[in-house]
Amino acid sequence: MNCAVLSDQFSTSSHHFYAGKVYLVGAGPGDPSLLTLKAKVLLEHADVVIYDALVSPAILAMINPQAEQINAGKRRGRHSLPQEETTQLLIEKAKTHGVVVRLKGGDPFVFGRGGEEMEDLIHAGVSVEVVPGITSGIAAPAYAGIPLTHRRYSSSVTFVTGHESVGKYRPQVNWQAIAHASETIVVYMGIHNLGYIVEQLTTAGLSSETPVALVRWGTRPEQETLLGTLATIVEQAISNQFEAPAIVVVGEVVNLHTLLSQAEIAQCI
C-alpha cells in the first residue's frame, strides 16, 4: 500500500482534527519521506501553519495551499519572531481560526521548546496536542552510517544541548557527568561552542583520541559528514568551514562510519 492510500485512510477513518486546537507537530530531520502520516495529514488540513527555520522546503510544500503560513524561524542570531510573540500568536490563532499547526524541525519535545509552548497554551486555556517527529540526533547519525548503540561498542547514549539558554541562572550541562554517563554522546546545536565542548569533555577525562563525527544537514541531499577526534575536530571544522546546523557524535561508534557509510550514500541519492 502506498503512502497516498495510507494517508487517505488515515484522514477519513482514523482521526478528526478540531478547530481552535493547536497541534505541535514534529517535521522530522528534513527528508520529507520521514514525516509521519499524522503530520502529513495535519499539514494538508491546516488553516494556519507557524513553522520554524529548519523545516525543509519539501515539507513546507505539503501545506494546504489555502492555509496561512507564518515563518517563526529561529536560527542563531536571526529570529523571525521572538519566542514570546510566537506563543502569543498561537493563542490568538487558536481562538480565531480552525486547525492551527505549530511545525517544528525534528521532535517538538527534544530541544524544540515544545514543552514550553504547550505549558503556555494550557495556561491560556487553549487545547493542544503534540505530534512527535523523528529527531535529528537519531536520524542524522543513522543516515551517516553511525549507530548510536552497538553491542560491541556502546550500550548507552546521552543527548545534550550544546547551546544553553542565556536566561539560565547558571549552566545546567554537567560535562563531567556526561563524559562518564554513557559511551555515546550526541550534541545538538554544538557547532558554535564546539571548542568549549571538546575542552570540557577532555578535561572530564575523555581521551583526546576519542572519535568524533559532525553531521550537517542530516537526511537531506546536501548532508555532509566530517570525521575526527577530540584532538582534531575543532581545527577540522574551521578548515572545512563546517557550519550549523549539525549534530555532534562522540564515541567509538563513530568508527563504524567507514564500514557503514554505504547507508549515507544510499539514503542521500
Steps between C-alpha positions, in 0.01 A plus 500: 500500500645836401529809718215682324255217569613478861456876531145486361400220736656679794329830433153362430464223755761530773505856626307825527677832527338767713462872436644724767765246588877533466698201376871503586630299206847355453617544140784252540861562397444614142439203270127537419455124480574484875200719585236307695165433334320694772723801442445482123122489532501786749699716259252419225205604720653793688351848496811662650858368507767673708831341408865510607810575295631145473184354345599389150340663192377158386291470816373857477378411151258250658308772684141570397540776236206688654661502844656811650875435533714689752877470531598502867847370415773507760864472401792627703487880486201502262151479649200568277284514813608508866381196695250704703342639183482153348314366801261796504438453128409135559251603766341763276479272196346218703224732618420643157585225249448132439779242507825662616829316441821599674757329276840432654811333363573159649287422804320777692602356836871448424675838522208651310340711775180304445460441873518874569247582230263228620520635856415852385213380282349296782528797738321711237217247481588383148453137403830353381636167374855390423584300187849350542758509222831326435772698673817592313718357777385153397437546128817688399743243645291219352519651151875542553542132583562560872291283734467670837502169682682182407552181697878523466545873551215676677216399730391854582455841339457851638329784314609848605466857377811688400325834519338576834256782559669825596220553749610216725633595842801276447606235246300180541708264286732297721763396246696316770203273563410467132853392406463196725125439481485323164716370219342716229434872530279687253515878513232719340587855392862442593696646208526856630628378839697204366831615648347542844326161481822322398688672781238398754497136389878465499527675836244252630731216401406391149799407288602755239490209254127444557330491157271789406264550206326816387192441284362808326155525339428141602266298272493770231668474158766748616594289805871507587701302756832606650704247701772571752591465866467725801857610426436596137133574441502871587774584251338273243167677538670838454707397199200335333269793586266248657211708628164442665257332493688188601492218750814407696552131579772395745598138566644181357189440287627777271764258371222292344436779248781373277333160467138610506527819296323325211188595696585868455553453128180300453275728706618826346476408132 
